[in-house]
Each structure stands twice: as structure tokens, then as C-alpha cells.
Amino acid sequence: MRSAGCRLLSLASSVARKAYAKVVVMEAFNEYVVTMEDHVVASRNDKEIESIGFKIKRLSKELEATKREGKKDAEKIEALTEDWRRVHLENETLTSQMVAQRARIVALEVERDRDIRRASRIAHRDIAAKYREVLEFLNDRWASKKKEVSAEIRLQEVTANIDLLNELKDGGLTVDAELARLKGMEGDCDDLVALAAVPDWSISELDLPQVSDDSVDQVGGSSVPDDSVSS
């Protein structure tokens, strides 16, 4: 291809001129083809650049949306974390309260058992003392009654002897007849004494009722609060 301002060579014949013209035309065509190819490549690059720009814009929008969603998720996670911390602290507090309450219940149960045992001992002593007072009173009355009965018997014996001596003195009775009568009465009296005999007794021989732990619950009371009592 000739450069601008280049002077054409003089050709000797038309054949040479035609051949030269063909060369010039071919060079010009080749230059046109190269120019068109450059335009096509440039146009293609512009489209690709434009497409890439669109993609970049779309990805930027998606990235912004993702950032916004990520911020919302981060806020949700932070809120959930704060709730978890609060619940965890509440659970620790409740656990501490439960441990303290259990220890308090154990201590109260120990105190209750001690109070029940002490009240049981006191109730045993009180009931035994009351029984002893009653039985000592009955024993005194029984002894007094035995003395009274013995005195009445002696009085009746003395009275009977006086009457007997008076009848003997007056001659209304004979000694042999009265002796036979008394011997008969002696056998009857032995039978009556055997039937009416009451053995001597003491407090230690009596079967006193026993006092159970349940019977002193009202005396000792219960130190353990019911389930309605809060800590």
C-alpha cells in the first residue's frame, strides 16, 4: 500500500498499469478489512465492557442487599445472644436459690426430727408422771381400804366374841355346839376368801400404754414449712 503523497510510477504498458491497479486495489481492500476488523473488535469489547458493567452493578446491588440482610441477621443474633445471657443468669440464680432452699429444707427436717424426739421424750415423761400420780393415788386408796376392811373385820370379830361370851355366860350356848358351828363357818369363809382374794400389786407390774412418735406431732409441732412457703 502506498503512503499518502506518494507519486505513482510511470507504467510502460496497460498490462502493467492493470497489474499495478490490482495491487493497489488489493492493498486498499486489505486495509479496509483490517479497519473493519478493528471496528468489530472494538465494538465487541465495548459490548463486553457494558455487559461487565451491568454485571458489576447487579452484583453491587446484590452485595448491598446481602449486607443489609447480614446486618439484620447480626442484630437478631446479638438480640438472641443477649436473651441467652439473661436466661443463663436467671437459671444460675434459680439454681442457687434451689440449692439454698434444699439446704434449708434439710436443716429444717433435722430440726423437726430433733423437736419430735424431744417432744416424744417430754410426752413420755409427762404421761408416765400422770399415770404414776393416778396409780399412787389408787395405791394409797387401796391400802387405806385394806386397813378399813381389816379394822371392820377385827371389829366384827370383837363384837362376835363379846356376843358369844355373853350367850355362854347366860347359858344359852354350849361350848361344843358353838365350836362345831364355827368350824363349819370356817370352811365357808375359806372358800369365800379364796374367791374374793385380790393380789397385791405395784406400778411396775402394770401394762402402761406406750406413746408413739406420731402421737407427739401436735406436741412438738413441725418445723418444716409446706410447699406454699416461698424462699
TAMOKA-V317054 format. One record per helix or strand. SS is the DSSP state (H for helix, E for strand). FROM is the first residue (numbers start at 1). LEN is the number of residues. If there is no record, write none. Layout:
# TAMOKA-V317054
ss->SS from->FROM len->LEN
ss->SS from->FROM len->LEN
This chain:
# TAMOKA-V317054
ss->H from->14 len->157
ss->H from->175 len->22
ss->H from->203 len->3
ss->H from->214 len->7
